[in-house]
Amino acid sequence: MSEAASNSLHKIIADRQFFTRPYVPALIAAIVSALLLPVVVICLAGVTQLLITGTSGAAPTDHWLPATLANAGTRISLLQSPSSALTTLFGCLVVLMALRTLLRIFVRRTAARVTFTHVNRFREHIQRHALRGNPGDLEGIQARSAADLFRNTATKLQEAAFNWSFRRLTSIPDLLTLAIFLTVIQWRVGLECLIPVIVCWIVSRIETERHEASKDLLEEQVDRGLDRLTAHLEKSRLVSGYGMENTEHTHFSAGLQNYQSRFDGLRRQEALGRWTSMLIYAAMFLLPAFIVARHIVFGELIGIVSGVGIAVTLGWFVVSLHRIQDDSRNSGSAMVAADSIHQYLLRVPSVSQVVGARFLDPMARLLQFDQIRVESETNPELLSGLDLKINAGERVAVVALNPQETQALASLIPRFVDPSAGQVLIDGQDIRRATLESLRSEAVVVWGDEPVFSTTVLENVTAGQSEMSRQDAREAGKVAHAESFIRDLPRGYETDLGEHDSLLQTGQRFRLSLARAIARDPALLVIQEPDEALDSETKAMLDDTYERICANRTVIFLPTRLSTVKKCDRVIVLNDGRVAADGPYQQLVRSNELYRHWEYVKFNVFRTSADAN
């Protein structure tokens, strides 16, 4: 486990956390709850005394309580007659148990709240790290990993940490209070009873861990055997073709018998574990019961009332021990979850701003890719030796049979990813020497599957830029033809899309993304069109939008519509990580087989959705 994970986990899984400010009220409540247990035992002993003597007016015959406490009981008026004493004692029992329940509920809620707060800090770190590291995630692997950590791993950490904290916080005060109270009743008998209980508990923990390890091993063997048997079902063609039915049946029967044997072994191991636990827990109760009974019958140290008090105290002691039985399992689960999160957080983002970075002026002459090499997690040569020049003001379409190549090229421009070799230059300046803020304000990418922000339409367009006015946002919306559907939303530009995201269709979300990019007025704009088919009205609006935004601006399209390709000045075809073809659309259609193949795959009438994507 990493040192950082260990340090952070100690804020959740450590006894010292119970002495911090958030936990102090819960710790006090747990201690008070534990101190109520001896009072409950005293009340039960009083009821026992009433049953034996018929009155509580005299002190218990075996003097199991200190003399001052016993004498105080005789001076309470409500305890003078048997009927009032019985009513009073049962009323006290109800009140004490209700109060103890309320205190434990308070402890539970506090533990849940504090644990939730700590785990949410982990989630905040995951979110921040994802924002820094995931923009260049071309295959979505990091995004899926972050989502799994955010939802599943963090939830496991929260559950394990809560169970550990609550059980630890409530059980340890109970155990200490009950152990001390046993010595108050009769220290010698108390110790004689505590020692076998603790020994049995230790043996139980050891045996449980051993049986769990054996069970896991047997389950793995059973699963492997079942997989081998399942594999026989896939050999029907081979078996029938060579007439091996008898041989195959013999092998299958032998495998089935082996599987049956291992399955029976697993069941026996489970039964053995259950019986071992039952016997150990039976010993935890029977041995102290025998010791108490022997002292009552043959000894002079305790009487029946003291025996009842010791028995009830030991019962609660065993229950408290059982409740902390899974401490190691909960802490282990929490450690595994925390370490998984920290391993993700320790990943260094692939893109960072260099010291001394300079402000980047808007592109005025040339965008150049010089001997670019880009690696992905599954493809070490996604782009390899790519050279490309795009002049300012051009409208360019970039296509490839592997869409990850075009996405990698587009991601290079705003530095969502950095090349492992080569450089990207804007007007001769390496973009790695520019500040990220100035670069990404002048080189904007609109992805075809961009989600919306969980905020208002207006803030979706302005993207948090306070200097942008409402009128600027509306003008951008008009250029992108988003104004038409925004007016139909429940509150127009003030509609919260976190609540009404389902109201937007793919084409509408795309036009909203275009409006967001247009509002920034970048010199270089990259547009990836949606894969999902659009209706004719949306296509017409997009064509008009493209004509408006391409004037006096460099625009690079990652197209999914043939009409977009035809209207570009150049079409660049990538293949095997390099530029395989570059020229006007009409030229490539006539003379380039690779481009014609790409167009056929994407737009032929017999294509499937898998082919298109």
Secondary structure, 3 states (H helix, E strand, C coil): CCHHHHHHHCCCCCHHHHHCHHHHHHHHHHHHHHHHHHHHHHHHHHHHHHHHHCCCCCCCCCCCCCHHHHHHHHCCHHHCCHHHHHHHHHHHHHHHHHHHHHHHHHHHHHHHHHHHHHHHHHHHHHHHHHHHHCCCCCCCHHHHHHHHHHHHHHHHHHHHHHHHHHHHHHHHHHHHHHHHHHHHHHHHHHHHHHHHHHHHHHHHHHHHHHHHHHHHHHHHHHHHHHHHHHHHCCCHHHHHHHCCHHHHHHHHHHHHHHHHHHHHHHHHHHHHHHHHHHHHHHHHHHHHHHHHHHHHHHCCCCCHHHHHHHHHHHHHHHHHHHHCCCHHHHHHHHHHHHHHHHHHHCCCCCCCCCCCCECCCCCCCEEEEEEEEECCCCCCCCEEEEEEEEECCCEEEEEECCHHHHHHHHHHCCCCCCCCEEEEEECCEEHHHECHHHHHHHEEEECCCCCCCCCEHHHHHHCCCCCCCHHHHHHHHHHCCCHHHHCCCCCHHHCEHHHHHHHCCHHHHHHHHHHHHHHHCCCEEEEECCCCCCCHHHHHHHHHHHHHHCCCCEEEEECCCHHHHHCCCEEEEEECCEEEEEECHHHHHHHCHHHHHHHHHHHCCCCCHHHHC
